[in-house]
Amino acid sequence: MIRFLSRFLGLVFLAGGFVGLVYDGARSIANNAVRLTSVSDLLFTLFKDKASALEGNVEAVAPWLWQILVLPLTLAPVALIGLGLGAILLWLGQPAREPIGFLSRP
C-alpha cells in the first residue's frame, strides 16, 4: 500500500513538474526572456492569506530554519522541485529486486 501511494504521488509530482516546465517555457517564449515560476510565487497564488504568514510561523519555531532551509526552497523553480520530488518518490516506490546468485529450488 505504501509503495502504491509513493508511486502514485511520484507520478502526480512528475506530471505537475512537467506542466510547470511547459508553462514556464510558454511564458519564456512569449516574453522573449527566461521566466521561471518559483515555489513562493505558486504559494502566493494558491494560498494568498496563509503564505504571507509562513515566514513568521517558521521563525517562531526556529529562527535559523527560515534562512537555511525554507528560503532557498521557496526560491527554487516549481518544475525542478516537482520533477525531483516525483523521481525520488518513484524510486522509493519501486518493487524489491530479486537477489542474484541464489537458487530458488533445492
PLY file of the C-alpha trace (Angstrom):
ply
format ascii 1.0
element vertex 106
property float x
property float y
property float z
element edge 105
property int vertex1
property int vertex2
end_header
0.00 0.00 0.00
2.86 2.38 0.82
4.60 1.55 -2.46
1.41 2.24 -4.41
0.94 5.58 -2.66
4.57 6.52 -3.26
4.36 5.67 -6.95
1.03 7.48 -7.32
2.33 10.64 -5.65
5.54 10.36 -7.67
3.60 10.31 -10.92
1.44 13.24 -9.77
4.52 15.30 -8.89
6.20 14.35 -12.19
3.10 15.45 -14.09
2.96 18.69 -12.11
6.64 19.34 -12.75
6.15 18.74 -16.47
3.17 21.10 -16.54
5.27 23.72 -14.73
8.07 23.22 -17.27
5.67 23.68 -20.21
4.09 26.73 -18.55
7.46 28.35 -17.90
8.56 27.55 -21.46
5.46 29.16 -22.94
5.91 32.24 -20.74
9.58 32.46 -21.71
8.74 32.29 -25.43
6.01 34.92 -25.09
8.24 37.33 -23.13
11.46 36.75 -25.12
13.25 36.12 -21.82
13.65 33.20 -19.46
10.82 33.23 -16.89
10.69 30.67 -14.09
7.90 30.22 -11.58
9.27 29.90 -8.07
7.65 27.97 -5.24
6.92 31.23 -3.42
5.01 32.54 -6.47
2.96 29.35 -6.54
2.27 29.53 -2.80
1.16 33.16 -3.04
-1.11 32.30 -5.96
-2.75 29.29 -4.30
-2.81 30.38 -0.65
-2.89 34.17 -0.55
-3.61 34.62 3.16
-1.61 31.78 4.65
1.50 32.21 2.51
2.26 35.64 3.93
2.23 34.24 7.48
4.61 31.38 6.58
7.79 33.29 7.39
6.54 34.40 10.81
5.38 30.91 11.73
8.66 29.27 10.72
10.78 31.89 12.52
8.66 31.46 15.67
9.58 27.76 15.77
13.25 28.03 14.77
14.73 31.35 13.55
17.63 29.70 11.75
15.32 27.35 9.79
13.98 30.11 7.54
17.40 31.25 6.30
18.97 27.81 5.93
16.19 25.60 4.56
12.87 27.27 3.77
14.01 30.41 1.91
16.20 28.53 -0.64
13.36 26.07 -1.24
10.85 28.84 -1.86
13.16 30.47 -4.41
13.66 27.22 -6.38
11.74 26.68 -9.64
8.49 24.73 -9.29
9.31 22.49 -12.26
12.64 21.44 -10.75
11.12 20.67 -7.34
8.20 18.76 -8.89
10.35 16.67 -11.21
12.93 15.93 -8.50
10.38 15.02 -5.85
8.47 12.86 -8.33
11.62 10.98 -9.34
12.55 10.36 -5.70
9.07 9.08 -4.85
9.05 6.78 -7.88
12.46 5.44 -6.90
11.27 4.80 -3.33
8.12 3.06 -4.58
9.76 0.57 -6.90
9.37 -3.13 -6.05
12.18 -5.02 -4.35
14.70 -6.59 -6.71
15.34 -10.31 -6.92
18.69 -11.27 -5.41
21.22 -12.52 -7.94
23.09 -15.76 -7.29
20.57 -17.51 -5.06
18.87 -20.74 -6.08
15.12 -20.70 -5.91
14.86 -24.53 -5.98
16.77 -27.02 -3.83
0 1
1 2
2 3
3 4
4 5
5 6
6 7
7 8
8 9
9 10
10 11
11 12
12 13
13 14
14 15
15 16
16 17
17 18
18 19
19 20
20 21
21 22
22 23
23 24
24 25
25 26
26 27
27 28
28 29
29 30
30 31
31 32
32 33
33 34
34 35
35 36
36 37
37 38
38 39
39 40
40 41
41 42
42 43
43 44
44 45
45 46
46 47
47 48
48 49
49 50
50 51
51 52
52 53
53 54
54 55
55 56
56 57
57 58
58 59
59 60
60 61
61 62
62 63
63 64
64 65
65 66
66 67
67 68
68 69
69 70
70 71
71 72
72 73
73 74
74 75
75 76
76 77
77 78
78 79
79 80
80 81
81 82
82 83
83 84
84 85
85 86
86 87
87 88
88 89
89 90
90 91
91 92
92 93
93 94
94 95
95 96
96 97
97 98
98 99
99 100
100 101
101 102
102 103
103 104
104 105
